[in-house]
Amino acid sequence: VYDVAFQNGKVYAAVNGGINVFDGSNFSIIDNPEFFQNDTKLYFDNLENLWATHNGSIYQYQETKGWKSAKLDFFGPNWGFGYPISDIKVDDQQSVWVASRWGLVKSPDINSI
């Protein structure tokens, strides 16, 4: 398990291949085959959207729409490496902020991903 988040009485755990969800009695999984390393972080915004980071990308999950993702550009247009992301937050203006050892990036707003 790489990270854990709690929302609406459920436990969400980032693992290889997706997110395990425990509702108090049953386990289910939200598949995401891109989750294969140990740098996945989880976060819920105030709209109850699940956000995850992995290998230089951010992901948003909504039950009705599935996964959306965007690659982050810490170094300009020639950046092509997946660096671990240490944290993710969404502010009151719905901007996504992502922290890495390379700095802090303000990503486009939630609806632009």
DSSP file (Angstrom, degrees, kcal/mol; ACC not computed):
  #  RESIDUE AA STRUCTURE BP1 BP2  ACC     N-H-->O    O-->H-N    N-H-->O    O-->H-N    TCO  KAPPA ALPHA  PHI   PSI    X-CA   Y-CA   Z-CA
    1    1 A V              0   0    0      0, 0.0    14,-0.2     0, 0.0     3,-0.1   0.000 360.0 360.0 360.0 128.1    0.0    0.0    0.0
    2    2 A Y        -     0   0    0     12,-3.1     2,-0.3     1,-0.3    13,-0.1   0.780 360.0  -6.4 -96.8 -31.5    1.5    3.3   -1.1
    3    3 A D  E     -A   14   0A   0     11,-0.6    11,-2.7    38,-0.1     2,-0.4  -0.979  58.8-146.9-160.1 158.6   -1.0    5.8    0.4
    4    4 A V  E     +A   13   0A   0     -2,-0.3     2,-0.3     9,-0.2     9,-0.2  -0.985  13.8 177.9-133.2 141.1   -4.4    5.8    2.2
    5    5 A A  E     -A   12   0A   0      7,-2.4     7,-3.2    -2,-0.4     2,-0.4  -0.962  16.4-143.6-137.9 156.5   -7.3    8.3    2.1
    6    6 A F  E     +A   11   0A   0     -2,-0.3     2,-0.3     5,-0.2     5,-0.2  -0.969  23.5 162.5-124.1 136.2  -10.7    8.3    3.9
    7    7 A Q  E >   -A   10   0A   0      3,-1.9     3,-2.1    -2,-0.4    -2,-0.0  -0.935  65.8 -12.8-155.6 129.2  -14.0    9.5    2.4
    8    8 A N  T 3  S-     0   0    0     -2,-0.3     3,-0.1     1,-0.3    -2,-0.0   0.843 127.3 -50.1  50.2  43.5  -17.6    9.0    3.4
    9    9 A G  T 3  S+     0   0    0      1,-0.3     2,-0.3    15,-0.0    -1,-0.3   0.546 115.2 114.1  76.8   7.6  -16.8    6.1    5.7
   10   10 A K  E <   -A    7   0A   0     -3,-2.1    -3,-1.9    14,-0.1     2,-0.5  -0.818  59.6-137.0-111.4 152.5  -14.7    4.2    3.2
   11   11 A V  E     -AB   6  22A   0     11,-2.6    11,-2.7    -2,-0.3     2,-0.5  -0.932  16.0-163.0-107.3 128.8  -10.9    3.5    3.2
   12   12 A Y  E     -AB   5  21A   0     -7,-3.2    -7,-2.4    -2,-0.5     2,-0.5  -0.956   6.9-173.5-113.9 125.4   -9.1    4.0   -0.1
   13   13 A A  E     -AB   4  20A   0      7,-2.8     7,-3.0    -2,-0.5     2,-0.4  -0.978  20.0-136.1-124.8 124.0   -5.6    2.4   -0.5
   14   14 A A  E     +AB   3  19A   0    -11,-2.7   -12,-3.1    -2,-0.5   -11,-0.6  -0.654  38.9 158.4 -77.9 126.3   -3.3    3.0   -3.5
   15   15 A V  E >   - B   0  18A   0      3,-2.7     3,-2.0    -2,-0.4     2,-0.2  -0.838  51.7 -62.0-137.2 172.1   -1.8   -0.3   -4.6
   16   16 A N  T 3  S+     0   0    0     -2,-0.3    20,-0.2     1,-0.3    18,-0.1  -0.432 124.0  14.4 -56.5 126.5   -0.2   -1.7   -7.8
   17   17 A G  T 3  S-     0   0    0     18,-4.5    15,-2.6    15,-0.3     2,-0.3   0.462 129.3 -40.1  88.2   2.0   -2.8   -1.6  -10.5
   18   18 A G  E <  S-BC  15  31A   0     -3,-2.0    -3,-2.7    13,-0.3     2,-0.5  -0.997  79.9 -42.2 153.1-154.0   -5.4    0.7   -8.8
   19   19 A I  E     -BC  14  30A   0     11,-2.0    11,-2.9    -2,-0.3     2,-0.4  -0.980  39.5-145.6-122.6 121.6   -7.1    1.7   -5.7
   20   20 A N  E     -BC  13  29A   0     -7,-3.0    -7,-2.8    -2,-0.5     2,-0.5  -0.725  17.2-159.7 -82.3 136.0   -8.5   -0.8   -3.1
   21   21 A V  E     -BC  12  28A   0      7,-3.1     7,-2.1    -2,-0.4     2,-0.5  -0.977   8.3-169.3-121.4 127.7  -11.7    0.5   -1.5
   22   22 A F  E     -BC  11  27A   0    -11,-2.7   -11,-2.6    -2,-0.5     5,-0.2  -0.973   6.1-173.8-117.9 121.3  -13.0   -0.9    1.8
   23   23 A D        -     0   0    0      3,-2.1     4,-0.1    -2,-0.5    -1,-0.1   0.254  63.9 -83.6 -97.8  11.8  -16.5    0.1    2.8
   24   24 A G  S    S+     0   0    0      2,-0.3     3,-0.1   -13,-0.1   -14,-0.1   0.068 123.5  25.2 108.1 -22.9  -16.5   -1.5    6.3
   25   25 A S  S    S+     0   0    0      1,-0.3     2,-0.3     0, 0.0    -3,-0.0   0.512 117.1  45.8-141.0 -23.2  -17.4   -5.0    5.1
   26   26 A N        -     0   0    0      2,-0.0    -3,-2.1     0, 0.0     2,-0.4  -0.944  60.7-141.9-130.7 149.1  -16.4   -5.5    1.5
   27   27 A F  E     +C   22   0A   0     -2,-0.3     2,-0.3    -5,-0.2    -5,-0.2  -0.849  23.7 167.4-103.0 143.7  -13.3   -4.7   -0.7
   28   28 A S  E     -C   21   0A   0     -7,-2.1    -7,-3.1    -2,-0.4     2,-0.4  -0.904  23.3-131.9-140.2 172.0  -13.5   -3.5   -4.3
   29   29 A I  E     -C   20   0A   0     -2,-0.3     2,-0.8    -9,-0.2    -9,-0.2  -0.990   5.2-149.8-132.0 139.9  -10.9   -2.1   -6.7
   30   30 A I  E     -C   19   0A   0    -11,-2.9   -11,-2.0    -2,-0.4     2,-0.1  -0.918  37.0-134.2-100.4 104.5  -10.9    0.9   -8.9
   31   31 A D  E     +C   18   0A   0     -2,-0.8   -13,-0.3   -13,-0.2   -14,-0.1  -0.323  39.5 157.8 -66.9 137.7   -8.5   -0.4  -11.7
   32   32 A N    >   -     0   0    0    -15,-2.6     3,-2.2     3,-0.1   -15,-0.3  -0.637  20.1-167.0-153.6  95.9   -5.8    1.8  -13.1
   33   33 A P  T 3  S+     0   0    0      0, 0.0   -15,-0.1     0, 0.0   -16,-0.1   0.615  82.4  72.3 -63.8 -11.0   -3.0   -0.3  -14.7
   34   34 A E  T 3  S+     0   0    0    -17,-0.1     2,-1.3     1,-0.1     3,-0.3   0.651  74.0  91.2 -77.6 -13.2   -0.7    2.7  -14.8
   35   35 A F    <   +     0   0    0     -3,-2.2   -18,-4.5     1,-0.2   -17,-0.2  -0.685  45.6 125.9 -83.3  96.4   -0.2    2.5  -11.0
   36   36 A F        +     0   0    0     -2,-1.3     2,-0.2   -20,-0.2    -1,-0.2   0.434  53.8  61.2-132.5  -4.3    2.8    0.2  -10.9
   37   37 A Q  S    S-     0   0    0     -3,-0.3     3,-0.5   -22,-0.1   -35,-0.1  -0.635  86.9-103.5-119.1 179.6    5.4    2.0   -8.7
   38   38 A N  S    S+     0   0    0     -2,-0.2    -3,-0.0     1,-0.2    16,-0.0   0.005  95.0  85.2 -96.9  30.1    5.5    3.2   -5.2
   39   39 A D        +     0   0    0      2,-0.1    46,-0.5   -36,-0.0     2,-0.3   0.196  52.6 130.5-115.0  18.1    4.9    6.9   -5.6
   40   40 A T        -     0   0    0     -3,-0.5     2,-0.3    14,-0.1    14,-0.2  -0.570  33.7-172.3 -76.4 130.6    1.1    7.1   -5.8
   41   41 A K  E     -D   53   0B   0     12,-0.7    12,-1.7    -2,-0.3     2,-0.3  -0.930   8.7-148.0-119.4 146.7   -0.5    9.7   -3.5
   42   42 A L  E     +D   52   0B   0     -2,-0.3     2,-0.3    10,-0.2    10,-0.2  -0.865  19.4 166.7-117.0 149.8   -4.3   10.1   -2.9
   43   43 A Y  E     -D   51   0B   0      8,-2.1     8,-3.6    -2,-0.3     2,-0.5  -0.954  22.6-147.9-159.0 139.3   -6.4   13.1   -2.1
   44   44 A F  E     -D   50   0B   0     -2,-0.3     6,-0.2     6,-0.2    46,-0.2  -0.947  18.8-147.5-108.1 131.2  -10.1   14.0   -2.1
   45   45 A D    >   -     0   0    0      4,-1.9     3,-2.0    -2,-0.5    46,-0.1  -0.305  37.0 -91.9 -85.9 179.0  -11.1   17.6   -3.0
   46   46 A N  T 3  S+     0   0    0      1,-0.3    -1,-0.1    44,-0.2    46,-0.0   0.568 127.3  58.7 -72.0  -6.5  -14.1   19.4   -1.5
   47   47 A L  T 3  S-     0   0    0      2,-0.1    -1,-0.3     0, 0.0     3,-0.1   0.300 118.8-112.2 -97.8   6.8  -16.3   18.1   -4.4
   48   48 A E    <   +     0   0    0     -3,-2.0     2,-0.3     1,-0.3    -2,-0.1   0.691  66.4 149.7  68.3  22.8  -15.5   14.5   -3.3
   49   49 A N        -     0   0    0     13,-0.1    -4,-1.9    14,-0.0     2,-0.5  -0.680  46.3-127.2 -79.0 139.6  -13.4   13.8   -6.5
   50   50 A L  E     -DE  44  61B   0     11,-1.8    11,-3.2    -2,-0.3     2,-0.4  -0.784  26.2-168.1 -89.0 127.1  -10.6   11.3   -5.9
   51   51 A W  E     +DE  43  60B   0     -8,-3.6    -8,-2.1    -2,-0.5     2,-0.3  -0.906   6.7 179.3-113.1 144.3   -7.2   12.6   -7.1
   52   52 A A  E     -DE  42  59B   0      7,-2.4     7,-3.0    -2,-0.4     2,-0.4  -0.981  14.0-149.9-140.3 152.4   -4.1   10.4   -7.4
   53   53 A T  E     +DE  41  58B   0    -12,-1.7   -12,-0.7    -2,-0.3     2,-0.2  -0.907  20.4 164.3-118.8 151.0   -0.6   11.1   -8.5
   54   54 A H  E >   - E   0  57B   0      3,-2.4     3,-1.6    -2,-0.4   -14,-0.1  -0.796  60.5 -18.9-167.8 126.1    1.8    8.6  -10.2
   55   55 A N  T 3  S-     0   0    0      1,-0.3    28,-0.1    -2,-0.2     3,-0.1   0.843 127.5 -41.1  50.2  48.0    5.0    8.8  -12.1
   56   56 A G  T 3  S+     0   0    0     27,-0.7    16,-2.6     1,-0.3     2,-0.3   0.597 120.6  99.7  80.3  10.7    4.8   12.5  -13.0
   57   57 A S  E <   -EF  54  71B   0     -3,-1.6    -3,-2.4    14,-0.2     2,-0.4  -0.897  59.4-142.6-125.8 156.3    1.1   12.5  -13.8
   58   58 A I  E     -EF  53  70B   0     12,-2.5    12,-2.1    -2,-0.3     2,-0.4  -0.923  16.3-164.3-115.5 148.6   -2.1   13.4  -12.0
   59   59 A Y  E     -EF  52  69B   0     -7,-3.0    -7,-2.4    -2,-0.4     2,-0.4  -0.971   8.1-159.5-131.2 143.3   -5.3   11.5  -12.2
   60   60 A Q  E     -EF  51  68B   0      8,-2.5     8,-2.0    -2,-0.4     2,-0.5  -0.989  10.9-162.0-121.1 134.4   -8.9   12.4  -11.3
   61   61 A Y  E     +EF  50  67B   0    -11,-3.2   -11,-1.8    -2,-0.4     2,-0.4  -0.971  12.0 175.2-120.9 129.0  -11.5    9.7  -10.7
   62   62 A Q  E >>  - F   0  66B   0      4,-1.9     4,-3.2    -2,-0.5     3,-0.6  -0.996  33.4-131.3-125.6 135.8  -15.2   10.1  -10.7
   63   63 A E  T 34 S+     0   0    0     -2,-0.4    -1,-0.1     1,-0.2     4,-0.1   0.853 107.5  42.6 -54.9 -38.1  -17.5    7.1  -10.3
   64   64 A T  T 34 S+     0   0    0      1,-0.1    -1,-0.2     2,-0.1    -3,-0.0   0.730 126.6  30.0 -82.6 -21.7  -19.7    8.1  -13.3
   65   65 A K  T <4 S-     0   0    0     -3,-0.6    -2,-0.2     1,-0.3     2,-0.2   0.574  92.6-146.5-114.8 -13.3  -16.8    9.2  -15.6
   66   66 A G  E  <  -F   62   0B   0     -4,-3.2    -4,-1.9     2,-0.0     2,-0.3  -0.497  50.8 -10.9  80.6-152.0  -13.9    7.0  -14.6
   67   67 A W  E     -F   61   0B   0     -6,-0.2     2,-0.3    -2,-0.2    -6,-0.2  -0.629  50.2-178.7 -90.1 140.8  -10.2    8.2  -14.8
   68   68 A K  E     -F   60   0B   0     -8,-2.0    -8,-2.5    -2,-0.3     2,-0.3  -0.959  15.4-173.3-125.0 149.1   -8.9   11.4  -16.4
   69   69 A S  E     -F   59   0B   0     -2,-0.3     2,-0.3    44,-0.3   -10,-0.2  -0.961  16.6-168.7-143.3 161.4   -5.2   12.2  -16.4
   70   70 A A  E     -F   58   0B   0    -12,-2.1   -12,-2.5    -2,-0.3     2,-0.4  -0.978  23.2-128.4-148.5 136.7   -2.6   14.8  -17.3
   71   71 A K  E     -F   57   0B   0     -2,-0.3     2,-0.3   -14,-0.2   -14,-0.2  -0.689  28.4-132.5 -82.3 135.7    1.2   14.7  -17.5
   72   72 A L        -     0   0    0    -16,-2.6     2,-0.7    -2,-0.4    35,-0.0  -0.689   7.2-147.4 -92.9 145.8    2.9   17.4  -15.6
   73   73 A D        +     0   0    0     -2,-0.3     3,-0.1     1,-0.2     7,-0.0  -0.844  28.3 160.7-116.1  92.5    5.7   19.5  -17.1
   74   74 A F  S    S+     0   0    0     -2,-0.7    -1,-0.2     1,-0.2    30,-0.1   0.763  79.6  32.2 -79.9 -26.0    8.2   20.5  -14.4
   75   75 A F  S    S-     0   0    0      1,-0.4     3,-0.3     2,-0.0    -1,-0.2   0.313 113.7 -94.7-119.3   8.0   11.0   21.3  -16.8
   76   76 A G    >   -     0   0    0      1,-0.2     3,-2.0     2,-0.1    -1,-0.4  -0.528  68.6 -37.0 102.7-175.4    9.5   22.6  -20.0
   77   77 A P  T 3  S+     0   0    0      0, 0.0    -1,-0.2     0, 0.0    -3,-0.0   0.669 131.1  57.4 -64.1 -19.2    8.5   21.0  -23.3
   78   78 A N  T 3  S+     0   0    0     -3,-0.3     2,-0.4    -5,-0.0    -2,-0.1   0.461  75.9 116.2 -91.2   0.6   11.5   18.6  -23.4
   79   79 A W    <   +     0   0    0     -3,-2.0    -3,-0.1     1,-0.1     3,-0.0  -0.546  25.3 152.8 -71.8 124.4   10.7   17.0  -20.0
   80   80 A G        +     0   0    0     -2,-0.4     2,-0.3    -5,-0.0    -1,-0.1   0.276  34.2 103.4-135.8  10.9    9.9   13.4  -20.5
   81   81 A F        -     0   0    0    -25,-0.0     2,-0.9     1,-0.0    -2,-0.0  -0.712  66.4-127.7-100.8 149.0   10.8   11.7  -17.3
   82   82 A G        -     0   0    0     -2,-0.3   -26,-0.2   -11,-0.0   -27,-0.1  -0.814  31.5-175.0 -94.8 101.4    8.4   10.5  -14.6
   83   83 A Y        -     0   0    0     -2,-0.9   -27,-0.7   -28,-0.1   -29,-0.1  -0.741  33.7 -96.3 -96.4 144.7    9.5   12.0  -11.3
   84   84 A P        -     0   0    0      0, 0.0    17,-0.6     0, 0.0     2,-0.5  -0.271  32.2-141.0 -58.6 140.8    7.8   11.1   -8.0
   85   85 A I  E     -G  100   0C   0    -46,-0.5    15,-0.3    15,-0.2   -32,-0.1  -0.903   9.3-163.6-103.8 130.5    5.2   13.5   -6.8
   86   86 A S  E     -     0   0C   0     13,-2.2     2,-0.3    -2,-0.5    14,-0.2   0.735  64.5  -6.1 -91.4 -22.8    5.2   14.1   -3.1
   87   87 A D  E     -G   99   0C   0     12,-1.3    12,-2.4   -46,-0.1     2,-0.3  -0.989  50.5-157.2-165.3 161.8    1.8   15.6   -2.6
   88   88 A I  E     +G   98   0C   0     -2,-0.3     2,-0.3    10,-0.2    10,-0.2  -0.992  15.0 170.9-145.4 139.4   -1.4   17.0   -4.3
   89   89 A K  E     -G   97   0C   0      8,-2.3     8,-3.3    -2,-0.3     2,-0.5  -0.979  23.4-142.5-144.7 154.6   -4.0   19.5   -3.2
   90   90 A V  E     -G   96   0C   0     -2,-0.3     6,-0.2     6,-0.2   -44,-0.2  -0.989  24.2-146.9-118.9 125.8   -6.9   21.3   -4.7
   91   91 A D    >   -     0   0    0      4,-2.3     3,-2.0    -2,-0.5   -45,-0.1  -0.192  33.8 -89.7 -86.9-178.8   -7.5   24.9   -3.5
   92   92 A D  T 3  S+     0   0    0      1,-0.3    -1,-0.1     2,-0.1    -2,-0.0   0.714 127.2  56.0 -64.2 -22.1  -10.8   26.8   -3.1
   93   93 A Q  T 3  S-     0   0    0      2,-0.1    -1,-0.3    16,-0.0     3,-0.1   0.293 119.7-110.6 -91.4   9.1  -10.5   28.1   -6.7
   94   94 A Q    <   +     0   0    0     -3,-2.0    16,-1.7     1,-0.3     2,-0.3   0.712  68.9 147.0  68.2  23.5  -10.3   24.5   -7.9
   95   95 A S  E     - H   0 109C   0     14,-0.2    -4,-2.3    15,-0.1     2,-0.5  -0.719  46.2-130.9 -85.7 142.2   -6.7   24.8   -9.0
   96   96 A V  E     -GH  90 107C   0     11,-0.6    11,-3.5    12,-0.6     2,-0.5  -0.839  19.9-163.5 -97.2 124.9   -4.6   21.6   -8.6
   97   97 A W  E     -GH  89 106C   0     -8,-3.3    -8,-2.3    -2,-0.5     2,-0.4  -0.926   5.6-170.7-110.8 130.7   -1.3   22.1   -6.8
   98   98 A V  E     -GH  88 105C   0      7,-2.7     7,-2.8    -2,-0.5     2,-0.4  -0.981   6.5-155.3-127.7 130.5    1.4   19.4   -7.1
   99   99 A A  E     +GH  87 104C   0    -12,-2.4   -13,-2.2    -2,-0.4   -12,-1.3  -0.844  20.8 158.7-107.4 141.4    4.6   19.1   -5.2
  100  100 A S  E >   -GH  85 103C   0      3,-2.3     3,-1.7    -2,-0.4   -15,-0.2  -0.901  58.6 -96.2-145.1 170.8    7.7   17.3   -6.3
  101  101 A R  T 3  S+     0   0    0    -17,-0.6     3,-0.1    -2,-0.3   -16,-0.1   0.684 125.3  60.1 -65.3 -13.7   11.4   17.4   -5.5
  102  102 A W  T 3  S-     0   0    0      1,-0.3     2,-0.3   -19,-0.0    -1,-0.3   0.462 120.6 -91.5 -92.1  -3.1   11.6   19.7   -8.5
  103  103 A G  E <   -H  100   0C   0     -3,-1.7    -3,-2.3     2,-0.0     2,-0.4  -0.866  53.0 -45.7 131.9-163.8    9.2   22.3   -7.1
  104  104 A L  E     -H   99   0C   0     -2,-0.3     2,-0.4    -5,-0.2    -5,-0.2  -0.933  45.5-166.1-114.7 131.4    5.6   23.2   -6.9
  105  105 A V  E     -H   98   0C   0     -7,-2.8    -7,-2.7    -2,-0.4     2,-0.8  -0.968  14.9-147.3-121.9 132.5    3.4   23.2  -10.0
  106  106 A K  E     -H   97   0C   0     -2,-0.4    -9,-0.2    -9,-0.2     3,-0.1  -0.882  26.5-157.6 -94.1 111.8   -0.1   24.8  -10.4
  107  107 A S  E     -H   96   0C   0    -11,-3.5   -11,-0.6    -2,-0.8     3,-0.1  -0.344  30.2 -78.7 -82.7 166.7   -1.9   22.6  -12.8
  108  108 A P  E     -     0   0C   0      0, 0.0   -12,-0.6     0, 0.0    -1,-0.2  -0.156  65.7 -79.1 -57.7 162.9   -4.9   23.6  -14.9
  109  109 A D  E >   -H   95   0C   0    -14,-0.2     3,-1.7     1,-0.1     4,-0.4  -0.140  48.0 -97.4 -64.7 165.9   -8.2   23.7  -13.1
  110  110 A I  G >  S+     0   0    0    -16,-1.7     3,-1.2     1,-0.3    -1,-0.1   0.848 120.8  53.2 -53.3 -43.5  -10.2   20.5  -12.5
  111  111 A N  G 3  S+     0   0    0      1,-0.2    -1,-0.3     2,-0.1    -2,-0.1   0.625  99.2  63.5 -74.4 -12.6  -12.4   20.9  -15.5
  112  112 A S  G <         0   0    0     -3,-1.7    -1,-0.2     1,-0.2    -2,-0.2   0.528 360.0 360.0 -90.2  -4.6   -9.6   21.4  -18.0
  113  113 A I    <         0   0    0     -3,-1.2   -44,-0.3    -4,-0.4    -1,-0.2   0.473 360.0 360.0 -85.6 360.0   -8.1   17.9  -17.4
